[in-house]
Amino acid sequence: MTETHQSPIWHPFTQHGLGDPIPLIARAEGARLYDAQGNCWIDAISSWWVTTHGHAHPRIMAAIRAQTERLDQLIFAGWTHEPAEALAAELIRITPDPLTRVFFSDSGSTSVEVALKMALGYWFNIGEARSRILVMEHSYHGDTIGAMSVGARGVYNRAWQPLLFDVGTIPFPAEGREQDALDALEAACAAKETGHAPAAFIVEPLILGAGGMLIYPAWVLAEMRSICAAHGVLFIADEVMTGWGRTGTRFACDQAGVIPDILCLSKGLTGGAMPLAVTLCIEPVFAAHLSTDRAKTFYHSSSYTANPIACAAANANLDIWRDEPVQARIDALADAQAAHLAMLSTDARAQNPRRLGTIAALDVVQPDPGYLSTLAPRLIAFYRERGVLLRPLGNTIYVMPPYGITAGELAQVWAAIAASLDNLS
Ligand SMILES: *Cc1c(COP(=O)(O)O)cnc(C)c1O
């Protein structure tokens, strides 16, 4: 394992002061990461939730190579190219009919920023004073200032609190408290006071990822959608993590029969090979910006908006979804995850075993609170030494592998988890 202490790189979410080793990965294939010395790790979290089919999927790699022969990058303000046109058309085809427009950006956070700007732009342009954003407790929507503002506040963003804007927070619909959450959303949607009139509700459908893999039922999501519709509050589904099969269906909203007004997609959009994001919206949101008045233009762009190589990777991903038995792989992985989780169901150290589609999670019980603060880094090191890439969220261990992971590789991941429970005390 190569350590890169001399490197000038400042890594994300990494406390360099702790001196943890930073493996240097040379190549990847399927669910496996390799360093130059031939050491191997099983990527049990899909390289932070992005790799869907598996690393270096041949069709996606080929599409990227082919695109590099034609067009590398193009200004997207007022210009267009075939990979983006094909991708937008296919996204419109596979999503519900009311979603008619596709705006490109380059990460999950920017897709959320775009969604928020679209929502505010809509109300501004139609001349209605609505600007408050409603959010769900424990949510995560990204790390830019706007995305942090609509996410949970805590140690991860304490330094930037002065910059974060005020939002209305709806309680998480935990089991037995679903109605409280719905009542709170109803009240917040009905608010009329100046500064409190709601513009939009943004939500991670069915499962809160970074918040700790917290799952809530489809009927609650459907109810929330109806409440927003009844009050004209725009409903933003952040499917940056849940999209592309993670929850068992292509999109989590599908399980609830929910059609959002605005939909954010990124992570698995390119199968995890290239950075790309889209924000889809209903026609009225686009129409509110459509005018001969330049002041109503949607003023948002990133330099790499709809980069052609990234779009080619996304088109290959959509081809894979169309031509290969992706759903069957997802179903098989979901079953395998359920079986592994069931084996830990009587283990008192593994609490709240839960699963949604291909995502499995459990909470580690540890009576000593002092230990808890160092639990995640200790577990991460334990797994890394055993050839498994897992990254628990606090005391929540979760497995979210690429769909191409083999039964043997998945068994190795769960064996490492079982061993880690034995090593806790
Ligand atoms: C990861 C994530 C984001 C942010 O995406 P980035 O590409 O990391 O900016 C936003 N929303 C959700 C639900 C996510 O899981």
The ligand as an SDF file (V2000), in Angstrom:
LIG
                    3D

 15 15  0  0  0  0  0  0  0  0999 V2000
  -23.9460   12.9160   -3.3500 C   0  0  0  0  0  0  0  0  0  0  0  0
  -25.2360   13.6530   -3.2660 C   0  0  0  0  0  0  0  0  0  0  0  0
  -25.3420   14.9750   -3.7030 C   0  0  0  0  0  0  0  0  0  0  0  0
  -24.1320   15.7690   -4.1470 C   0  0  0  0  0  0  0  0  0  0  0  0
  -23.5680   15.2440   -5.3010 O   0  0  0  0  0  0  0  0  0  0  0  0
  -22.0590   15.6570   -5.6770 P   0  0  0  0  0  0  0  0  0  0  0  0
  -21.8620   15.0810   -7.0350 O   0  0  0  0  0  0  0  0  0  0  0  0
  -21.1970   15.0120   -4.6240 O   0  0  0  0  0  0  0  0  0  0  0  0
  -21.9790   17.1310   -5.6510 O   0  0  0  0  0  0  0  0  0  0  0  0
  -26.5770   15.5710   -3.6740 C   0  0  0  0  0  0  0  0  0  0  0  0
  -27.6630   14.9090   -3.2350 N   0  0  0  0  0  0  0  0  0  0  0  0
  -27.6060   13.6460   -2.8040 C   0  0  0  0  0  0  0  0  0  0  0  0
  -28.8470   12.9630   -2.3500 C   0  0  0  0  0  0  0  0  0  0  0  0
  -26.3880   12.9690   -2.7810 C   0  0  0  0  0  0  0  0  0  0  0  0
  -26.3180   11.7180   -2.3110 O   0  0  0  0  0  0  0  0  0  0  0  0
  1  2  1  0
  2  3  1  0
  2 14  2  0
  3  4  1  0
  3 10  2  0
  4  5  1  0
  5  6  1  0
  6  7  2  0
  6  8  1  0
  6  9  1  0
 10 11  1  0
 11 12  2  0
 12 13  1  0
 12 14  1  0
 14 15  1  0
M  END
$$$$
